[in-house]
Amino acid sequence: MAAITASMVAELRGKTDAPMMECKKALTEAGGNMEKAEEILRVKLGNKAGKAAARVTAEGVVAAYRDGNAGALLEVNCETDFVTKNDSFIQMAQAAAELVAKHNPADVAALSALPYSQDGFGPTLEDVRKGLIGKIGENMSFRRFKRFAGGAKLAHYLHGTRIGVVVEFEGDDTAAKDVAMHVAAMKPVALSSADVPAELIEKERNVATAKAAESGKPADIAAKMIEGSVQKYLKEVSLLNQPFVKNDKQTVEAMLKGANTTVKGFTLYVVGEGIEKKVDDFAAEVAAQVAAAKQTA
C-alpha cells in the first residue's frame, strides 16, 4: 500500500478545502491515488451539502453586471461573513449576475439550471452551488435578481459587497452615478412620493393617528397633524424629494434638473434585508450541554 505523505494530504486539501483528516482518510481509501481520493471527497462533500441546506443564509454579497444598456443585479446568500470573502463564492456570484444579464432567466430555478462550470463543479450553476457548499462547508443560496434591458442607460454602485444599486436614466453619466451612491446611503423606497407603496403609507398614517390621539388635540388639529406627518414621511422616503447627499441645500430632483438628467427608476439590494438571522445564545448552549452531560452521567 502506498505511503500517505503530509505533502499528499496538503495537495488534496488545496484542491478540495476538505479537513485534513478527511483528506488523509480519502487518500488511504484510494490507495494514494489523488484523482480517486478527490472523487471520494466529492461524494462526502455532497452529503455535507445536503446537511447544510437547512441552515439560514442571512449573510452574502450583491453582485452587478453591466454591458452597455443591459445588466443585472443579484443577491446570493451564505451563513457567515467569512464566506463572503471567499474567492470561489465571489466568482460564482459575479458569474451568476452575468448569466442573468445574458440569458434572462425567469426565476432562480431557471437561473440555477443554466450551463456553468467552476472549481471542477458543473455542468450547471446549481451543480457549482452544491459543490461549493460541500467544499466550503456552508449553505448558500441565490435569493433574488433583476435584469435590466429596457433601453435606458444604466449606472451602478456597489458599497463593498453588501449594498448594490442600479439606476436607469437618460442624461449625464456622472449625475446618475451620484444618484446611485445617494440611493445606497439614503435608501429611498420609491422614486417619487406617488410611487411609495400604499401599505407603507397606511402604516405611517396609523402611527401618526395614534400619536395624534395621544396628544388630546381637537379633531381638526389632529387631522392636520396626521396629514403633516404623512407628507413629511413621503418626502423622506422618495428619492427625488430627498436632500442630495453631496449638497443638502438642494433635492435630488433639483440636482438632476441642473444636470439635464432624468432617472427612470432604481433598484436597491441590501444583503440579508428581511431575512431573520439566527442569534446564538452561547451561555444557554453551554448550560444545555452541561445539563445533558449530567443526565448521561
Secondary structure, DSSP 8 states (H G I E B T S, - for coil): -----HHHHHHHHHHH---HHHHHHHHHHTTT-HHHHHHHHHHHHHHHHHHHTTS---EEEEEEEEETTEEEEEEEEESSGGGGG-HHHHHHHHHHHHHHHHH--SSHHHHHTSB--BTTB-SBHHHHHHHHHHHH-S-EEEEEEEEE-SSSEEEEEEETTTEEEEEEEES-HHHHHHHHHHHHHH--SBSSGGGS-HHHHHHHHHHHHHHHHHHT--HHHHHHHHHHHHHHHHHHHBGGGSEETTEEEEEHHHHHHHTT-EEEEEEEEETTTT-------HHHHHHHHHHHHHHH-
